[in-house]
Amino acid sequence: MKIETQALFPSPVWTTLFDDRVSFNAKLLALASQLRRDDPNGVSNTNIRGWQSPNNLQTLSDFEEINLRILQICQRIAESQHFMPNVVLQHQAWVNISPPGASNQIHYHANCHFSGVYYISLKAPECGSIFFRDPRVASRMFTAPITQQTDFTAEEVRMRPEEGRIYVFPGWIEHGVEINESDQDRVSISFNVRAFQQGAPA
């Protein structure tokens, strides 16, 4: 008897590694550091003991290249998922600087189609992984007696960050970042992306 499997309602995470990450990240790190010097208080959202800039990188010319890359990657993802050909992507982005001991509590991003993070500087593996929680809330009512985690039984999935790698995922999936247990800052840029039809209200 053959048992066939079909995955329903998957929660994809798309990722790519930039070829020019060393030189690209050096520029971004300098820009991120300057933002913190200009605004040492930053804003408080999900960051615990960390620093976060306002959600305005998309308006800053110094960050034009990373903004362009975010939109290009999300455009390709949208096309792969058969978004309408005339959609326009709009995004917000911000810097996260998480010193030793800092983390990001679990959360999700409302009112966007894609969310993501690009890692600029970190010390792996001690810097802490990004993790995603199973969005099937009802599945946590009665867990399975397992000997090994699978895609079906996992309640959380962790991904170890890497300098120069970008992660894109649905805005509705809960996610967080573990405590930075290294001896250096973990620096990243996070973003939200909305898709809307050309001519329609944003």
CYANA upper distance limits for C-alpha pairs under 8 A (distance plus 0.5 A):
 11 SER  CA    169 PHE  CA      8.24
 11 SER  CA    170 PRO  CA      7.75
 11 SER  CA    173 ILE  CA      8.10
 12 PRO  CA    169 PHE  CA      6.76
 12 PRO  CA    170 PRO  CA      7.87
 13 VAL  CA    167 TYR  CA      7.16
 13 VAL  CA    168 VAL  CA      6.20
 13 VAL  CA    169 PHE  CA      5.18
 13 VAL  CA    170 PRO  CA      8.12
 14 TRP  CA     77 ILE  CA      8.47
 14 TRP  CA    167 TYR  CA      6.27
 14 TRP  CA    168 VAL  CA      5.55
 14 TRP  CA    169 PHE  CA      6.83
 15 THR  CA    165 ARG  CA      7.39
 15 THR  CA    166 ILE  CA      5.94
 15 THR  CA    167 TYR  CA      5.03
 15 THR  CA    168 VAL  CA      6.70
 16 THR  CA    165 ARG  CA      6.18
 16 THR  CA    166 ILE  CA      6.11
 16 THR  CA    167 TYR  CA      7.56
 17 LEU  CA     21 ARG  CA      8.27
 17 LEU  CA    164 GLY  CA      6.13
 17 LEU  CA    165 ARG  CA      4.78
 17 LEU  CA    166 ILE  CA      6.95
 18 PHE  CA    164 GLY  CA      5.99
 18 PHE  CA    165 ARG  CA      6.81
 19 ASP  CA    164 GLY  CA      8.48
 20 ASP  CA     24 PHE  CA      6.39
 21 ARG  CA     25 ASN  CA      6.02
 21 ARG  CA    163 GLU  CA      7.80
 21 ARG  CA    164 GLY  CA      5.31
 22 VAL  CA     26 ALA  CA      6.81
 22 VAL  CA    164 GLY  CA      7.97
 23 SER  CA     27 LYS  CA      7.15
 24 PHE  CA     28 LEU  CA      6.93
 25 ASN  CA     29 LEU  CA      6.36
 25 ASN  CA    120 ILE  CA      5.78
 25 ASN  CA    121 SER  CA      7.80
 25 ASN  CA    164 GLY  CA      7.50
 26 ALA  CA     30 ALA  CA      6.92
 27 LYS  CA     31 LEU  CA      6.88
 28 LEU  CA     32 ALA  CA      6.52
 28 LEU  CA     63 PHE  CA      8.23
 28 LEU  CA    120 ILE  CA      7.50
 29 LEU  CA     33 SER  CA      6.58
 29 LEU  CA    120 ILE  CA      7.05
 29 LEU  CA    121 SER  CA      7.75
 29 LEU  CA    187 VAL  CA      8.03
 30 ALA  CA     34 GLN  CA      6.76
 31 LEU  CA     35 LEU  CA      6.83
 31 LEU  CA     62 ASP  CA      8.02
 32 ALA  CA     36 ARG  CA      7.03
 32 ALA  CA     95 VAL  CA      7.03
 33 SER  CA     37 ARG  CA      6.84
 34 GLN  CA     38 ASP  CA      6.65
 35 LEU  CA     39 ASP  CA      6.64
 35 LEU  CA     53 SER  CA      7.77
 36 ARG  CA     40 PRO  CA      5.49
 36 ARG  CA     41 ASN  CA      8.31
 36 ARG  CA     42 GLY  CA      7.63
 36 ARG  CA     51 TRP  CA      8.17
 36 ARG  CA     53 SER  CA      7.84
 39 ASP  CA     53 SER  CA      8.34
 40 PRO  CA     51 TRP  CA      8.43
 41 ASN  CA     51 TRP  CA      7.83
 42 GLY  CA     51 TRP  CA      6.43
 42 GLY  CA     52 GLN  CA      5.81
 42 GLY  CA     53 SER  CA      5.57
 42 GLY  CA     54 PRO  CA      7.27
 43 VAL  CA     51 TRP  CA      7.61
 43 VAL  CA     52 GLN  CA      6.00
 43 VAL  CA     53 SER  CA      6.51
 43 VAL  CA     54 PRO  CA      6.71
 44 SER  CA     51 TRP  CA      8.16
 44 SER  CA     52 GLN  CA      7.34
 45 ASN  CA     52 GLN  CA      8.47
 46 THR  CA    104 ASN  CA      5.81
 46 THR  CA    105 GLN  CA      5.94
 46 THR  CA    106 ILE  CA      8.02
 46 THR  CA    107 HIS  CA      7.75
 47 ASN  CA     51 TRP  CA      7.44
 47 ASN  CA     52 GLN  CA      7.66
 47 ASN  CA     98 SER  CA      8.44
 47 ASN  CA    102 ALA  CA      7.90
 47 ASN  CA    103 SER  CA      6.58
 47 ASN  CA    104 ASN  CA      5.08
 47 ASN  CA    105 GLN  CA      7.18
 48 ILE  CA    102 ALA  CA      6.02
 48 ILE  CA    103 SER  CA      5.75
 48 ILE  CA    104 ASN  CA      6.23
 48 ILE  CA    105 GLN  CA      7.57
 49 ARG  CA     98 SER  CA      7.71
 49 ARG  CA     99 PRO  CA      8.07
 49 ARG  CA    101 GLY  CA      7.54
 49 ARG  CA    102 ALA  CA      5.28
 49 ARG  CA    103 SER  CA      7.47
 50 GLY  CA     96 ASN  CA      7.81
 50 GLY  CA     97 ILE  CA      6.39
 50 GLY  CA     98 SER  CA      4.97
 50 GLY  CA     99 PRO  CA      6.70
 50 GLY  CA    102 ALA  CA      5.80
 50 GLY  CA    103 SER  CA      7.46
 51 TRP  CA     96 ASN  CA      6.40
 51 TRP  CA     97 ILE  CA      5.58
 51 TRP  CA     98 SER  CA      6.79
 52 GLN  CA     94 TRP  CA      7.48
 52 GLN  CA     95 VAL  CA      6.10
 52 GLN  CA     96 ASN  CA      5.15
 52 GLN  CA     97 ILE  CA      6.82
 53 SER  CA     94 TRP  CA      6.01
 53 SER  CA     95 VAL  CA      5.76
 53 SER  CA     96 ASN  CA      7.29
 54 PRO  CA     94 TRP  CA      6.52
 54 PRO  CA     95 VAL  CA      8.36
 55 ASN  CA     92 GLN  CA      6.23
 55 ASN  CA     93 ALA  CA      5.70
 55 ASN  CA     94 TRP  CA      5.22
 56 ASN  CA     60 LEU  CA      7.54
 56 ASN  CA     92 GLN  CA      6.74
 56 ASN  CA     93 ALA  CA      6.52
 56 ASN  CA     94 TRP  CA      6.79
 57 LEU  CA     63 PHE  CA      6.78
 57 LEU  CA     67 ASN  CA      8.16
 57 LEU  CA     92 GLN  CA      7.35
 57 LEU  CA     93 ALA  CA      5.64
 57 LEU  CA     94 TRP  CA      6.12
 57 LEU  CA     95 VAL  CA      8.40
 58 GLN  CA     63 PHE  CA      7.63
 58 GLN  CA     64 GLU  CA      7.77
 58 GLN  CA     67 ASN  CA      6.61
 58 GLN  CA     91 HIS  CA      7.53
 58 GLN  CA     92 GLN  CA      6.31
 58 GLN  CA     93 ALA  CA      6.54
 60 LEU  CA     64 GLU  CA      7.36
 63 PHE  CA     67 ASN  CA      6.73
 64 GLU  CA     68 LEU  CA      6.62
 65 GLU  CA     69 ARG  CA      6.78
 66 ILE  CA     70 ILE  CA      6.63
 67 ASN  CA     71 LEU  CA      6.88
 67 ASN  CA     93 ALA  CA      8.33
 68 LEU  CA     72 GLN  CA      6.62
 69 ARG  CA     73 ILE  CA      6.57
 70 ILE  CA     74 CYS  CA      6.68
 71 LEU  CA     75 GLN  CA      6.39
 71 LEU  CA     89 LEU  CA      7.38
 71 LEU  CA     90 GLN  CA      8.45
 71 LEU  CA     91 HIS  CA      8.17
 71 LEU  CA    193 VAL  CA      8.49
 72 GLN  CA     76 ARG  CA      6.89
 73 ILE  CA     77 ILE  CA      6.85
 74 CYS  CA     78 ALA  CA      6.48
 74 CYS  CA    114 PHE  CA      8.06
 74 CYS  CA    168 VAL  CA      8.24
 74 CYS  CA    193 VAL  CA      8.24
 75 GLN  CA     79 GLU  CA      6.70
 75 GLN  CA     89 LEU  CA      7.80
 76 ARG  CA     80 SER  CA      6.73
 77 ILE  CA     81 GLN  CA      6.85
 78 ALA  CA     82 HIS  CA      6.86
 78 ALA  CA     83 PHE  CA      5.83
 79 GLU  CA     83 PHE  CA      6.08
 79 GLU  CA     84 MET  CA      8.32
 79 GLU  CA     85 PRO  CA      8.05
 83 PHE  CA     87 VAL  CA      7.64
 84 MET  CA    197 GLN  CA      8.11
 86 ASN  CA    197 GLN  CA      6.45
 86 ASN  CA    198 GLN  CA      6.30
 87 VAL  CA    195 ALA  CA      6.46
 87 VAL  CA    196 PHE  CA      5.72
 87 VAL  CA    197 GLN  CA      4.86
 87 VAL  CA    198 GLN  CA      6.09
 88 VAL  CA    195 ALA  CA      6.07
 88 VAL  CA    196 PHE  CA      5.93
 88 VAL  CA    197 GLN  CA      6.54
 88 VAL  CA    198 GLN  CA      6.34
 89 LEU  CA    193 VAL  CA      6.99
 89 LEU  CA    194 ARG  CA      6.12
 89 LEU  CA    195 ALA  CA      5.09
 89 LEU  CA    196 PHE  CA      7.13
 90 GLN  CA    193 VAL  CA      6.10
 90 GLN  CA    194 ARG  CA      5.74
 90 GLN  CA    195 ALA  CA      6.94
 91 HIS  CA    191 PHE  CA      7.30
 91 HIS  CA    192 ASN  CA      5.93
 91 HIS  CA    193 VAL  CA      4.79
 91 HIS  CA    194 ARG  CA      6.71
 92 GLN  CA    191 PHE  CA      5.98
 92 GLN  CA    192 ASN  CA      5.92
 92 GLN  CA    193 VAL  CA      7.24
 93 ALA  CA    189 ILE  CA      7.21
 93 ALA  CA    190 SER  CA      6.06
 93 ALA  CA    191 PHE  CA      4.62
 93 ALA  CA    192 ASN  CA      7.07
 94 TRP  CA    189 ILE  CA      6.04
 94 TRP  CA    190 SER  CA      6.00
 94 TRP  CA    191 PHE  CA      6.93
 95 VAL  CA    187 VAL  CA      7.89
 95 VAL  CA    188 SER  CA      6.40
 95 VAL  CA    189 ILE  CA      5.00
 95 VAL  CA    190 SER  CA      6.92
 96 ASN  CA    186 ARG  CA      8.35
 96 ASN  CA    187 VAL  CA      6.18
 96 ASN  CA    188 SER  CA      5.70
 96 ASN  CA    189 ILE  CA      6.44
 96 ASN  CA    190 SER  CA      7.72
 97 ILE  CA    185 ASP  CA      6.85
 97 ILE  CA    186 ARG  CA      6.30
 97 ILE  CA    187 VAL  CA      5.10
 97 ILE  CA    188 SER  CA      7.17
 98 SER  CA    102 ALA  CA      5.66
 98 SER  CA    103 SER  CA      7.19
 98 SER  CA    180 ASN  CA      7.56
 98 SER  CA    185 ASP  CA      5.90
 98 SER  CA    186 ARG  CA      5.45
 98 SER  CA    187 VAL  CA      6.82
 99 PRO  CA    180 ASN  CA      7.35
 99 PRO  CA    183 ASP  CA      8.39
 99 PRO  CA    184 GLN  CA      6.74
 99 PRO  CA    185 ASP  CA      4.71
 99 PRO  CA    186 ARG  CA      6.72
100 PRO  CA    127 CYS  CA      8.43
100 PRO  CA    179 ILE  CA      8.16
100 PRO  CA    180 ASN  CA      5.55
100 PRO  CA    181 GLU  CA      6.17
100 PRO  CA    182 SER  CA      6.35
100 PRO  CA    183 ASP  CA      6.23
100 PRO  CA    184 GLN  CA      6.63
100 PRO  CA    185 ASP  CA      6.73
100 PRO  CA    186 ARG  CA      8.46
101 GLY  CA    179 ILE  CA      6.12
101 GLY  CA    180 ASN  CA      5.66
101 GLY  CA    181 GLU  CA      6.48
102 ALA  CA    179 ILE  CA      5.86
102 ALA  CA    180 ASN  CA      6.01
103 SER  CA    176 GLY  CA      8.42
103 SER  CA    177 VAL  CA      6.14
103 SER  CA    178 GLU  CA      5.88
103 SER  CA    179 ILE  CA      4.92
103 SER  CA    180 ASN  CA      6.76
104 ASN  CA    176 GLY  CA      5.81
104 ASN  CA    177 VAL  CA      5.37
104 ASN  CA    178 GLU  CA      7.23
104 ASN  CA    179 ILE  CA      8.12
105 GLN  CA    175 HIS  CA      8.46
105 GLN  CA    176 GLY  CA      5.74
105 GLN  CA    177 VAL  CA      7.24
106 ILE  CA    174 GLU  CA      6.74
106 ILE  CA    175 HIS  CA      5.56
106 ILE  CA    176 GLY  CA      4.65
106 ILE  CA    177 VAL  CA      7.92
107 HIS  CA    174 GLU  CA      5.63
107 HIS  CA    175 HIS  CA      6.04
107 HIS  CA    176 GLY  CA      6.85
108 TYR  CA    171 GLY  CA      6.68
108 TYR  CA    172 TRP  CA      6.08
108 TYR  CA    173 ILE  CA      6.38
108 TYR  CA    174 GLU  CA      5.14
108 TYR  CA    175 HIS  CA      6.78
109 HIS  CA    115 SER  CA      7.63
109 HIS  CA    171 GLY  CA      5.44
109 HIS  CA    172 TRP  CA      6.49
109 HIS  CA    173 ILE  CA      8.44
109 HIS  CA    192 ASN  CA      8.01
110 ALA  CA    171 GLY  CA      6.95
110 ALA  CA    172 TRP  CA      6.97
111 ASN  CA    171 GLY  CA      8.23
111 ASN  CA    194 ARG  CA      7.98
112 CYS  CA    171 GLY  CA      6.23
112 CYS  CA    192 ASN  CA      6.62
112 CYS  CA    193 VAL  CA      6.08
112 CYS  CA    194 ARG  CA      5.21
112 CYS  CA    195 ALA  CA      8.24
113 HIS  CA    170 PRO  CA      6.44
113 HIS  CA    171 GLY  CA      6.03
113 HIS  CA    172 TRP  CA      8.35
113 HIS  CA    192 ASN  CA      8.10
113 HIS  CA    193 VAL  CA      6.43
113 HIS  CA    194 ARG  CA      5.71
113 HIS  CA    195 ALA  CA      7.20
114 PHE  CA    168 VAL  CA      7.02
114 PHE  CA    169 PHE  CA      6.14
114 PHE  CA    170 PRO  CA      5.20
114 PHE  CA    171 GLY  CA      5.37
114 PHE  CA    192 ASN  CA      6.31
114 PHE  CA    193 VAL  CA      5.53
114 PHE  CA    194 ARG  CA      7.26
115 SER  CA    168 VAL  CA      6.21
115 SER  CA    169 PHE  CA      5.96
115 SER  CA    170 PRO  CA      6.43
115 SER  CA    171 GLY  CA      5.34
115 SER  CA    190 SER  CA      8.01
115 SER  CA    191 PHE  CA      6.08
115 SER  CA    192 ASN  CA      4.89
115 SER  CA    193 VAL  CA      6.64
116 GLY  CA    166 ILE  CA      7.65
116 GLY  CA    167 TYR  CA      5.76
116 GLY  CA    168 VAL  CA      4.70
116 GLY  CA    169 PHE  CA      6.46
116 GLY  CA    190 SER  CA      6.11
116 GLY  CA    191 PHE  CA      5.87
116 GLY  CA    192 ASN  CA      7.12
117 VAL  CA    166 ILE  CA      6.20
117 VAL  CA    167 TYR  CA      5.89
117 VAL  CA    168 VAL  CA      7.26
117 VAL  CA    188 SER  CA      7.12
117 VAL  CA    189 ILE  CA      6.03
117 VAL  CA    190 SER  CA      4.70
117 VAL  CA    191 PHE  CA      6.81
118 TYR  CA    164 GLY  CA      7.37
118 TYR  CA    165 ARG  CA      6.39
118 TYR  CA    166 ILE  CA      4.73
118 TYR  CA    167 TYR  CA      6.93
118 TYR  CA    188 SER  CA      5.96
118 TYR  CA    189 ILE  CA      5.63
118 TYR  CA    190 SER  CA      6.85
119 TYR  CA    161 PRO  CA      7.45
119 TYR  CA    162 GLU  CA      6.94
119 TYR  CA    163 GLU  CA      5.58
119 TYR  CA    164 GLY  CA      6.13
119 TYR  CA    165 ARG  CA      6.38
119 TYR  CA    166 ILE  CA      7.04
119 TYR  CA    187 VAL  CA      6.83
119 TYR  CA    188 SER  CA      4.87
119 TYR  CA    189 ILE  CA      7.07
120 ILE  CA    163 GLU  CA      5.90
120 ILE  CA    164 GLY  CA      6.48
120 ILE  CA    186 ARG  CA      8.34
120 ILE  CA    187 VAL  CA      5.92
120 ILE  CA    188 SER  CA      5.61
120 ILE  CA    189 ILE  CA      7.94
121 SER  CA    163 GLU  CA      6.18
121 SER  CA    185 ASP  CA      7.82
121 SER  CA    186 ARG  CA      6.18
121 SER  CA    187 VAL  CA      5.48
121 SER  CA    188 SER  CA      7.41
122 LEU  CA    127 CYS  CA      6.70
122 LEU  CA    162 GLU  CA      7.99
122 LEU  CA    163 GLU  CA      7.04
122 LEU  CA    184 GLN  CA      7.48
122 LEU  CA    185 ASP  CA      6.86
122 LEU  CA    186 ARG  CA      5.04
122 LEU  CA    187 VAL  CA      6.91
123 LYS  CA    127 CYS  CA      5.93
123 LYS  CA    182 SER  CA      6.75
123 LYS  CA    183 ASP  CA      8.30
123 LYS  CA    184 GLN  CA      7.23
123 LYS  CA    185 ASP  CA      8.49
123 LYS  CA    186 ARG  CA      7.77
124 ALA  CA    128 GLY  CA      8.01
124 ALA  CA    160 ARG  CA      8.19
124 ALA  CA    161 PRO  CA      7.81
124 ALA  CA    162 GLU  CA      7.76
124 ALA  CA    182 SER  CA      8.26
125 PRO  CA    129 SER  CA      8.26
125 PRO  CA    160 ARG  CA      7.40
125 PRO  CA    161 PRO  CA      8.45
126 GLU  CA    180 ASN  CA      6.97
126 GLU  CA    181 GLU  CA      5.58
126 GLU  CA    182 SER  CA      5.28
127 CYS  CA    178 GLU  CA      8.37
127 CYS  CA    179 ILE  CA      7.59
127 CYS  CA    180 ASN  CA      4.77
127 CYS  CA    181 GLU  CA      5.91
127 CYS  CA    182 SER  CA      5.55
127 CYS  CA    186 ARG  CA      6.97
128 GLY  CA    160 ARG  CA      7.62
128 GLY  CA    161 PRO  CA      8.19
128 GLY  CA    177 VAL  CA      7.03
128 GLY  CA    178 GLU  CA      5.14
128 GLY  CA    179 ILE  CA      6.00
128 GLY  CA    180 ASN  CA      5.53
128 GLY  CA    181 GLU  CA      7.20
129 SER  CA    158 ARG  CA      6.48
129 SER  CA    159 MET  CA      6.00
129 SER  CA    160 ARG  CA      5.07
129 SER  CA    161 PRO  CA      6.42
129 SER  CA    177 VAL  CA      6.27
129 SER  CA    178 GLU  CA      5.98
130 ILE  CA    158 ARG  CA      6.26
130 ILE  CA    159 MET  CA      5.96
130 ILE  CA    160 ARG  CA      6.98
130 ILE  CA    161 PRO  CA      7.29
130 ILE  CA    175 HIS  CA      7.64
130 ILE  CA    176 GLY  CA      6.33
130 ILE  CA    177 VAL  CA      4.85
130 ILE  CA    178 GLU  CA      6.89
131 PHE  CA    156 GLU  CA      7.08
131 PHE  CA    157 VAL  CA      5.96
131 PHE  CA    158 ARG  CA      4.69
131 PHE  CA    159 MET  CA      6.64
131 PHE  CA    175 HIS  CA      5.97
131 PHE  CA    176 GLY  CA      6.00
131 PHE  CA    177 VAL  CA      6.56
131 PHE  CA    178 GLU  CA      8.06
132 PHE  CA    156 GLU  CA      5.93
132 PHE  CA    157 VAL  CA      5.75
132 PHE  CA    158 ARG  CA      6.96
132 PHE  CA    173 ILE  CA      7.46
132 PHE  CA    174 GLU  CA      6.29
132 PHE  CA    175 HIS  CA      4.85
132 PHE  CA    176 GLY  CA      7.26
133 ARG  CA    155 GLU  CA      6.41
133 ARG  CA    156 GLU  CA      4.91
133 ARG  CA    157 VAL  CA      7.13
133 ARG  CA    173 ILE  CA      7.49
133 ARG  CA    174 GLU  CA      5.88
133 ARG  CA    175 HIS  CA      6.57
134 ASP  CA    154 ALA  CA      7.68
134 ASP  CA    155 GLU  CA      5.62
134 ASP  CA    156 GLU  CA      6.34
134 ASP  CA    173 ILE  CA      8.15
134 ASP  CA    174 GLU  CA      8.10
135 PRO  CA    173 ILE  CA      6.52
135 PRO  CA    174 GLU  CA      7.42
136 ARG  CA    140 ARG  CA      8.06
137 VAL  CA    141 MET  CA      8.14
139 SER  CA    143 THR  CA      7.42
140 ARG  CA    155 GLU  CA      7.93
143 THR  CA    153 THR  CA      8.24
144 ALA  CA    153 THR  CA      7.44
146 ILE  CA    153 THR  CA      8.49
149 GLN  CA    153 THR  CA      6.41
149 GLN  CA    154 ALA  CA      6.08
150 THR  CA    154 ALA  CA      6.24
161 PRO  CA    165 ARG  CA      7.82
169 PHE  CA    173 ILE  CA      7.93
171 GLY  CA    192 ASN  CA      7.84
180 ASN  CA    185 ASP  CA      8.40
180 ASN  CA    186 ARG  CA      7.61
196 PHE  CA    200 ALA  CA      7.21
196 PHE  CA    201 PRO  CA      8.22
196 PHE  CA    202 ALA  CA      6.87
